[in-house]
Amino acid sequence: MATLSDIGVAAGINLLSAFVFLLAFAILRLQPFNDRVYFPKWYLKGLRSSPSRSGTFVKKFVNLDFRSYLRFLNWMPEALKMPELELIDHAGLDSAVYLRIYLIGLKIFVPITFLAWAVLVPVNYTNKTLELQLKNVTSSDIDKLSISNVPDGSDRFWTHIVMAYAFTFWTCYVLLKEYEKVANMRLQFLVSEKCRPDQFTVLVRNVPPDSDESVSETVEHFFLVNHPDTYLTHQVVCNANKLAKLVKKRKSKQNWLDYYQLKYSRNNAKRPIMKTGFLGLWGEKVDAIDHHITEIEKLSNEIAEERERVLKDPKSIMPAAFVSFKSRWGAAVCAQTQQSRNPTLWLTDWAPEPRDVYWQNLSIPYVSIAVRRLIMAVAFFFLTFFFMIPIASVQALATIEGLEKAAPFLKALIEIPFIKSVIQGFLPGIVLKLFLIFLPTILMIMSKFEGFTSISSLERRSATRYYLFNLVNVFLGSVIAGSALDQLNTFIKQSANEIPKTIGVAVPMRATFFITYIMVDGWAGIAAEILMLKPLIIYHLKNTFLVKTEKDREEAMNPGSLSFNVGEPRIQLYFLLGMVYATVTPVLLPFILVFFGLAYVVFRHQIINVYNQEYESAAAFWPDVHGRIIIALLVSHVALIGLLSTKHLAQAAPLLITLAVVTIWFYRFCKARYEPAFVRYPLQEAVMKDTLERARDSNFNLKPYLQNAYIHPVFKEEDADEEEEVVKLENESVLVPTKRQSRRNTPVPSKMSGASSQSLPEAVPEHSVP
């Protein structure tokens, strides 16, 4: 078992790692040639230019102002200076609300930590239970600070029950205030935001077939009849997935052609040669430039043929359409009501903003989505529970006992005090972290297969499954299998009412492991996040070999975006650990506080200076965040019930069950009171916004703007400054060409959808006709 000295060594190693990462970042961010890596958002907004390159050759690459190095931590207070309203305008509501999750962690756990250390730690430590146990039962110094050190049947357990009530009520109070605050922020954001296509547009799925009319005509006739006063225009959905793949392939070939032409321009003495086989490792040797020119011409012809087929073949038109209305009120009425007697036809929902649309899934027939989701539910079940086997096996090996059993010849080396401390305090956490590297990618692929039509919904679905995976494998798997692997078979076979007891007994024994995991993932991991080593290397490689124009440089410094599907479930794991261990082993709480504090500062800096917003969902993910914290509370109640039932205090179970019931009631109250603000748009707000807009300018012509908003990106011209090409689908009227307008929060399109965010122009043409 790990001792406090072992934990101290592990904490020192991880603190040193975090400090090294932060120091490296502080130095690298000051160098002129790294400026576009650590401040790309300001370049994309056009508010920052490259540092001056005047002076000596060295000054072009190295900052020689040694005084700036003395202020190497000034990025921290700078990250905290920007007010929240300015942050929303700068980075969007999604980013600002994402940061509030870390703030909630601090709001919840700072008072809980002080109270737990002031009350529970003395209550636990002033017992001698573990010292008087049998010799074959091992315990650590940390266990002496936990509930395990309280003797069975002791009246001191009532202190833990009172603290469980106090911690739960405080958490619910904070959640209630935050839910109300975020709901108001969302409504205010929607009211104050400029016009966007998704405010007037509804996605219609499962359009019934008509032998006499095309999909476009069916949609138009239906909405002219059923929404005669508000219907404006529509855009049918076409299956352009093959066309998109061809365009993407041609772009890749064009990038390679640019690379070889640049290489040849630097050395005219020799034409570049390549092999035509897989990855250029084998095959016939050919002239690289001529080969890629030929391939691009061939792909261009295929693209032209496929484009013509998509536009003319009725089979390429899907039974779905983006339908736009004259007002937000009209769109809200349509999106939030049933359209026909048959509830499976004419399904309507709010359209995602153009950047948020995941175009590939729009071509999936709606009737197949239920089957796809059933298949993925079964696949996720097996992925979750079968993944526990390798995790349990490796976790068993990542201990002193496991290593000595698997490799007896290493026993002498392992028993060295420093090596032993490193293994116990570092190895289990890093092994688990390595196991989870590829999981987000797998879960995102599963979500795409299910047919979700927006990037935000894909990320929320993937985040939900990542959280469930963490709950089962990282938490329960590490608790049950990691603390007593030989009990796993018993755990599977035992009755359901025995499971809380098993969890309750195992939870205190795994406090050491979770402390090491928090230090590895939460401390060193967050510090590595701000260093951005991978983007730094990729940028300099691209800048050295591929960049020829300013546009190339902008693409090379693409900063990426907040990965909600990865980041949010990770935060929720810390909420879960904090809730469970607050009454069981309070010594873990300070480690969680360090994580929330450091992560808040780091991600505030990243959101302000680095990460680009790919879409704006107006904090639609918040109900999921709230629900998962409630789940953490319920798990903590179950664990405490199970633990106390083994401590001969069964009479406490009704009190804790009552607490769980109150927690569930609180969740249902919040769901009924605040969640509608995240799934519906109040008609009152829609009317107010429409009235205000008409009063400001009654002559603006909305139709040309909306008519061209939801065309598949593959049909749009690559040059954003030129007029978009006129597209005609089936017998639809010709679309009015329009220029892309300035974007609210980001100057680049979403990488997944390829669409850019459009907003209405600041100035309205004088001769616009309604």
Solvent accessible surface area in square Angstrom, and as a share of the most:
residue,aa,sasa,rsa
1,M,82,0.37
2,A,6,0.05
3,T,49,0.29
4,L,82,0.41
5,S,76,0.49
6,D,14,0.07
7,I,9,0.05
8,G,43,0.41
9,V,46,0.26
10,A,0,0.00
11,A,16,0.12
12,G,37,0.36
13,I,46,0.23
14,N,0,0.00
15,L,93,0.46
16,L,114,0.57
17,S,34,0.22
18,A,7,0.06
19,F,104,0.43
20,V,78,0.45
21,F,61,0.25
22,L,21,0.10
23,L,63,0.31
24,A,32,0.24
25,F,0,0.00
26,A,0,0.00
27,I,72,0.37
28,L,47,0.24
29,R,22,0.08
30,L,41,0.20
31,Q,14,0.06
32,P,23,0.14
33,F,68,0.28
34,N,1,0.00
35,D,8,0.04
36,R,28,0.10
37,V,6,0.04
38,Y,1,0.00
39,F,19,0.08
40,P,1,0.01
41,K,5,0.02
42,W,55,0.19
43,Y,17,0.06
44,L,15,0.08
45,K,58,0.25
46,G,63,0.60
47,L,124,0.62
48,R,93,0.34
49,S,88,0.57
50,S,50,0.32
51,P,48,0.30
52,S,87,0.56
53,R,124,0.45
54,S,85,0.55
55,G,59,0.56
56,T,80,0.46
57,F,142,0.59
58,V,78,0.45
59,K,96,0.41
60,K,65,0.28
61,F,80,0.33
62,V,63,0.36
63,N,32,0.16
64,L,74,0.37
65,D,59,0.31
66,F,152,0.64
67,R,171,0.63
68,S,15,0.09
69,Y,50,0.19
70,L,147,0.73
71,R,132,0.48
72,F,52,0.22
73,L,76,0.38
74,N,51,0.26
75,W,0,0.00
76,M,51,0.23
77,P,68,0.43
78,E,82,0.37
79,A,3,0.02
80,L,87,0.43
81,K,148,0.63
82,M,25,0.11
83,P,80,0.50
84,E,52,0.23
85,L,149,0.74
86,E,90,0.41
87,L,2,0.01
88,I,20,0.10
89,D,88,0.46
90,H,17,0.07
91,A,0,0.00
92,G,0,0.00
93,L,1,0.00
94,D,16,0.08
95,S,11,0.07
96,A,1,0.01
97,V,0,0.00
98,Y,5,0.02
99,L,4,0.02
100,R,24,0.09
101,I,0,0.00
102,Y,1,0.00
103,L,48,0.24
104,I,0,0.00
105,G,0,0.00
106,L,42,0.21
107,K,82,0.35
108,I,0,0.00
109,F,0,0.00
110,V,56,0.32
111,P,55,0.35
112,I,3,0.02
113,T,11,0.07
114,F,145,0.61
115,L,69,0.34
116,A,0,0.00
117,W,94,0.33
118,A,71,0.55
119,V,45,0.26
120,L,0,0.00
121,V,15,0.09
122,P,60,0.38
123,V,29,0.17
124,N,0,0.00
125,Y,125,0.48
126,T,84,0.49
127,N,18,0.09
128,K,122,0.52
129,T,26,0.15
130,L,20,0.10
131,E,107,0.48
132,L,147,0.73
133,Q,74,0.33
134,L,135,0.67
135,K,206,0.87
136,N,126,0.65
137,V,75,0.43
138,T,98,0.57
139,S,42,0.27
140,S,3,0.02
141,D,52,0.27
142,I,1,0.01
143,D,11,0.06
144,K,57,0.24
145,L,23,0.11
146,S,0,0.00
147,I,0,0.00
148,S,22,0.14
149,N,4,0.02
150,V,0,0.00
151,P,52,0.33
152,D,76,0.39
153,G,37,0.35
154,S,20,0.13
155,D,112,0.58
156,R,90,0.33
157,F,0,0.00
158,W,87,0.31
159,T,36,0.21
160,H,0,0.00
161,I,4,0.02
162,V,90,0.52
163,M,19,0.08
164,A,6,0.05
165,Y,50,0.19
166,A,35,0.27
167,F,10,0.04
168,T,3,0.02
169,F,104,0.43
170,W,88,0.31
171,T,0,0.00
172,C,13,0.08
173,Y,111,0.42
174,V,8,0.04
175,L,1,0.01
176,L,47,0.24
177,K,102,0.43
178,E,6,0.03
179,Y,2,0.01
180,E,68,0.30
181,K,90,0.38
182,V,0,0.00
183,A,5,0.04
184,N,85,0.44
185,M,22,0.10
186,R,25,0.09
187,L,41,0.21
188,Q,115,0.51
189,F,9,0.04
190,L,28,0.14
191,V,41,0.24
192,S,68,0.44
193,E,1,0.00
194,K,90,0.38
195,C,6,0.04
196,R,12,0.04
197,P,0,0.00
198,D,19,0.10
199,Q,19,0.09
200,F,5,0.02
201,T,0,0.00
202,V,0,0.00
203,L,10,0.05
204,V,0,0.00
205,R,25,0.09
206,N,25,0.13
207,V,5,0.03
208,P,34,0.21
209,P,134,0.84
210,D,64,0.33
211,S,118,0.76
212,D,129,0.67
213,E,50,0.22
214,S,25,0.16
215,V,33,0.19
216,S,3,0.02
217,E,49,0.22
218,T,15,0.09
219,V,0,0.00
220,E,66,0.29
221,H,86,0.38
222,F,32,0.14
223,F,0,0.00
224,L,85,0.42
225,V,114,0.65
226,N,73,0.37
227,H,23,0.10
228,P,81,0.51
229,D,120,0.62
230,T,19,0.11
231,Y,17,0.06
232,L,32,0.16
233,T,10,0.06
234,H,12,0.06
235,Q,9,0.04
236,V,4,0.02
237,V,6,0.03
238,C,10,0.06
239,N,56,0.29
240,A,0,0.00
241,N,35,0.18
242,K,122,0.52
243,L,1,0.01
244,A,31,0.24
245,K,145,0.61
246,L,24,0.12
247,V,38,0.22
248,K,155,0.66
249,K,103,0.44
250,R,65,0.24
251,K,121,0.51
252,S,54,0.35
253,K,45,0.19
254,Q,69,0.30
255,N,78,0.40
256,W,128,0.45
257,L,13,0.07
258,D,42,0.22
259,Y,55,0.21
260,Y,26,0.10
261,Q,70,0.31
262,L,25,0.13
263,K,104,0.44
264,Y,62,0.23
265,S,70,0.45
266,R,150,0.55
267,N,81,0.42
268,N,107,0.55
269,A,99,0.76
270,K,142,0.60
271,R,87,0.32
272,P,10,0.06
273,I,93,0.47
274,M,39,0.17
275,K,69,0.29
276,T,61,0.35
277,G,23,0.22
278,F,129,0.54
279,L,138,0.69
280,G,35,0.34
281,L,109,0.54
282,W,149,0.52
283,G,45,0.43
284,E,122,0.55
285,K,139,0.59
286,V,36,0.20
287,D,34,0.18
288,A,0,0.00
289,I,11,0.06
290,D,75,0.39
291,H,42,0.19
292,H,7,0.03
293,I,67,0.34
294,T,77,0.45
295,E,35,0.16
296,I,23,0.12
297,E,102,0.46
298,K,102,0.43
299,L,7,0.03
300,S,37,0.24
301,N,95,0.49
302,E,67,0.30
303,I,15,0.08
304,A,61,0.48
305,E,122,0.55
306,E,11,0.05
307,R,53,0.19
308,E,80,0.36
309,R,105,0.38
310,V,0,0.00
311,L,27,0.13
312,K,146,0.62
313,D,39,0.20
314,P,98,0.61
315,K,182,0.77
316,S,5,0.03
317,I,12,0.06
318,M,20,0.09
319,P,49,0.31
320,A,3,0.02
321,A,0,0.00
322,F,3,0.01
323,V,0,0.00
324,S,3,0.02
325,F,0,0.00
326,K,108,0.46
327,S,15,0.10
328,R,2,0.01
329,W,101,0.35
330,G,1,0.01
331,A,0,0.00
332,A,0,0.00
333,V,38,0.22
334,C,0,0.00
335,A,11,0.08
336,Q,59,0.26
337,T,70,0.41
338,Q,125,0.56
339,Q,27,0.12
340,S,30,0.19
341,R,237,0.86
342,N,67,0.34
343,P,84,0.53
344,T,77,0.45
345,L,52,0.26
346,W,15,0.05
347,L,44,0.22
348,T,23,0.14
349,D,91,0.47
350,W,58,0.20
351,A,6,0.05
352,P,20,0.13
353,E,5,0.02
354,P,1,0.01
355,R,3,0.01
356,D,6,0.03
357,V,1,0.00
358,Y,16,0.06
359,W,14,0.05
360,Q,75,0.33
361,N,8,0.04
362,L,3,0.01
363,S,12,0.08
364,I,19,0.09
365,P,67,0.42
366,Y,84,0.32
367,V,113,0.65
368,S,33,0.21
369,I,10,0.05
370,A,74,0.58
371,V,88,0.51
372,R,61,0.22
373,R,81,0.29
374,L,119,0.59
375,I,85,0.43
376,M,24,0.11
377,A,47,0.37
378,V,74,0.42
379,A,38,0.29
380,F,23,0.09
381,F,110,0.46
382,F,100,0.42
383,L,42,0.21
384,T,4,0.02
385,F,96,0.40
386,F,120,0.50
387,F,40,0.17
388,M,27,0.12
389,I,103,0.52
390,P,49,0.31
391,I,2,0.01
392,A,5,0.04
393,S,56,0.36
394,V,40,0.23
395,Q,6,0.03
396,A,34,0.26
397,L,85,0.42
398,A,3,0.02
399,T,38,0.22
400,I,10,0.05
401,E,113,0.51
402,G,13,0.13
403,L,39,0.19
404,E,35,0.16
405,K,175,0.74
406,A,65,0.50
407,A,14,0.11
408,P,90,0.56
409,F,167,0.70
410,L,63,0.31
411,K,109,0.46
412,A,85,0.66
413,L,93,0.46
414,I,5,0.03
415,E,75,0.34
416,I,81,0.41
417,P,106,0.67
418,F,122,0.51
419,I,56,0.28
420,K,63,0.27
421,S,8,0.05
422,V,38,0.22
423,I,19,0.10
424,Q,22,0.10
425,G,0,0.00
426,F,60,0.25
427,L,53,0.26
428,P,10,0.06
429,G,0,0.00
430,I,47,0.24
431,V,24,0.14
432,L,2,0.01
433,K,61,0.26
434,L,102,0.50
435,F,61,0.25
436,L,10,0.05
437,I,94,0.48
438,F,148,0.62
439,L,3,0.02
440,P,17,0.11
441,T,83,0.48
442,I,72,0.37
443,L,0,0.00
444,M,18,0.08
445,I,108,0.55
446,M,17,0.07
447,S,0,0.00
448,K,59,0.25
449,F,77,0.32
450,E,0,0.00
451,G,1,0.01
452,F,35,0.15
453,T,21,0.12
454,S,10,0.06
455,I,1,0.00
456,S,7,0.04
457,S,20,0.13
458,L,0,0.00
459,E,18,0.08
460,R,60,0.22
461,R,77,0.28
462,S,1,0.00
463,A,0,0.00
464,T,46,0.27
465,R,13,0.05
466,Y,18,0.07
467,Y,3,0.01
468,L,68,0.34
469,F,0,0.00
470,N,5,0.03
471,L,24,0.12
472,V,26,0.15
473,N,0,0.00
474,V,0,0.00
475,F,0,0.00
476,L,42,0.21
477,G,1,0.01
478,S,1,0.00
479,V,0,0.00
480,I,4,0.02
481,A,1,0.01
482,G,21,0.20
483,S,24,0.16
484,A,16,0.13
485,L,81,0.40
486,D,125,0.65
487,Q,84,0.37
488,L,33,0.17
489,N,87,0.44
490,T,84,0.49
491,F,37,0.16
492,I,124,0.63
493,K,151,0.64
494,Q,41,0.18
495,S,64,0.41
496,A,81,0.63
497,N,113,0.58
498,E,62,0.28
499,I,56,0.28
500,P,32,0.20
501,K,73,0.31
502,T,22,0.13
503,I,15,0.08
504,G,1,0.01
505,V,65,0.37
506,A,5,0.04
507,V,1,0.00
508,P,2,0.01
509,M,86,0.38
510,R,28,0.10
511,A,1,0.00
512,T,18,0.10
513,F,7,0.03
514,F,0,0.00
515,I,0,0.00
516,T,0,0.00
517,Y,7,0.03
518,I,0,0.00
519,M,0,0.00
520,V,9,0.05
521,D,1,0.00
522,G,0,0.00
523,W,13,0.05
524,A,14,0.11
525,G,21,0.20
526,I,0,0.00
527,A,0,0.00
528,A,40,0.31
529,E,43,0.19
530,I,0,0.00
531,L,12,0.06
532,M,14,0.06
533,L,98,0.49
534,K,147,0.62
535,P,51,0.32
536,L,15,0.07
537,I,91,0.46
538,I,69,0.35
539,Y,10,0.04
540,H,49,0.22
541,L,97,0.48
542,K,77,0.33
543,N,53,0.27
544,T,75,0.43
545,F,98,0.41
546,L,74,0.37
547,V,17,0.10
548,K,97,0.41
549,T,72,0.42
550,E,90,0.40
551,K,128,0.54
552,D,40,0.21
553,R,68,0.25
554,E,68,0.31
555,E,89,0.40
556,A,10,0.08
557,M,8,0.03
558,N,66,0.34
559,P,13,0.08
560,G,16,0.16
561,S,33,0.21
562,L,32,0.16
563,S,59,0.38
564,F,14,0.06
565,N,14,0.07
566,V,51,0.29
567,G,9,0.09
568,E,0,0.00
569,P,0,0.00
570,R,43,0.16
571,I,1,0.00
572,Q,0,0.00
573,L,3,0.01
574,Y,0,0.00
575,F,0,0.00
576,L,1,0.00
577,L,0,0.00
578,G,0,0.00
579,M,8,0.04
580,V,1,0.01
581,Y,0,0.00
582,A,1,0.01
583,T,9,0.05
584,V,2,0.01
585,T,0,0.00
586,P,0,0.00
587,V,13,0.07
588,L,0,0.00
589,L,0,0.00
590,P,45,0.28
591,F,31,0.13
592,I,0,0.00
593,L,34,0.17
594,V,66,0.38
595,F,0,0.00
596,F,0,0.00
597,G,25,0.24
598,L,30,0.15
599,A,0,0.00
600,Y,29,0.11
601,V,23,0.13
602,V,0,0.00
603,F,11,0.05
604,R,16,0.06
605,H,3,0.01
606,Q,0,0.00
607,I,1,0.01
608,I,11,0.05
609,N,17,0.09
610,V,0,0.00
611,Y,32,0.12
612,N,7,0.04
613,Q,14,0.06
614,E,20,0.09
615,Y,32,0.12
616,E,6,0.03
617,S,21,0.14
618,A,3,0.03
619,A,0,0.00
620,A,23,0.18
621,F,10,0.04
622,W,1,0.00
623,P,22,0.14
624,D,48,0.25
625,V,0,0.00
626,H,3,0.01
627,G,12,0.11
628,R,12,0.04
629,I,0,0.00
630,I,5,0.02
631,I,62,0.31
632,A,1,0.00
633,L,4,0.02
634,L,42,0.21
635,V,27,0.15
636,S,13,0.08
637,H,4,0.02
638,V,61,0.35
639,A,2,0.01
640,L,2,0.01
641,I,33,0.17
642,G,0,0.00
643,L,5,0.03
644,L,2,0.01
645,S,35,0.22
646,T,46,0.27
647,K,25,0.10
648,H,133,0.60
649,L,4,0.02
650,A,66,0.51
651,Q,111,0.49
652,A,0,0.00
653,A,25,0.20
654,P,82,0.52
655,L,78,0.39
656,L,0,0.00
657,I,92,0.46
658,T,69,0.40
659,L,0,0.00
660,A,17,0.13
661,V,89,0.51
662,V,58,0.33
663,T,0,0.00
664,I,80,0.41
665,W,157,0.55
666,F,17,0.07
667,Y,69,0.26
668,R,164,0.60
669,F,86,0.36
670,C,0,0.00
671,K,88,0.37
672,A,80,0.62
673,R,139,0.51
674,Y,17,0.06
675,E,36,0.16
676,P,49,0.31
677,A,17,0.13
678,F,9,0.04
679,V,85,0.49
680,R,130,0.48
681,Y,19,0.07
682,P,50,0.31
683,L,75,0.37
684,Q,133,0.59
685,E,40,0.18
686,A,0,0.00
687,V,69,0.39
688,M,112,0.50
689,K,15,0.07
690,D,9,0.05
691,T,69,0.40
692,L,85,0.42
693,E,53,0.24
694,R,136,0.50
695,A,85,0.66
696,R,175,0.64
697,D,49,0.25
698,S,79,0.51
699,N,79,0.41
700,F,45,0.19
701,N,46,0.23
702,L,27,0.14
703,K,85,0.36
704,P,35,0.22
705,Y,14,0.05
706,L,6,0.03
707,Q,13,0.06
708,N,2,0.01
709,A,1,0.00
710,Y,5,0.02
711,I,5,0.03
712,H,19,0.08
713,P,24,0.15
714,V,28,0.16
715,F,7,0.03
716,K,19,0.08
717,E,60,0.27
718,E,141,0.63
719,D,64,0.33
720,A,41,0.32
721,D,115,0.60
722,E,96,0.43
723,E,104,0.47
724,E,9,0.04
725,E,77,0.34
726,V,71,0.41
727,V,2,0.01
728,K,105,0.44
729,L,4,0.02
730,E,40,0.18
731,N,107,0.55
732,E,14,0.06
733,S,76,0.49
734,V,86,0.49
735,L,5,0.03
736,V,64,0.37
737,P,55,0.34
738,T,27,0.16
739,K,107,0.45
740,R,55,0.20
741,Q,52,0.23
742,S,85,0.55
743,R,59,0.22
744,R,59,0.21
745,N,4,0.02
746,T,3,0.02
747,P,47,0.30
748,V,36,0.21
749,P,54,0.34
750,S,1,0.01
751,K,132,0.56
752,M,61,0.27
753,S,8,0.05
754,G,38,0.36
755,A,2,0.02
756,S,4,0.02
757,S,5,0.03
758,Q,4,0.02
759,S,5,0.03
760,L,27,0.13
761,P,42,0.27
762,E,139,0.62
763,A,81,0.63
764,V,45,0.26
765,P,83,0.52
766,E,153,0.69
767,H,164,0.73
768,S,22,0.14
769,V,100,0.58
770,P,122,0.77
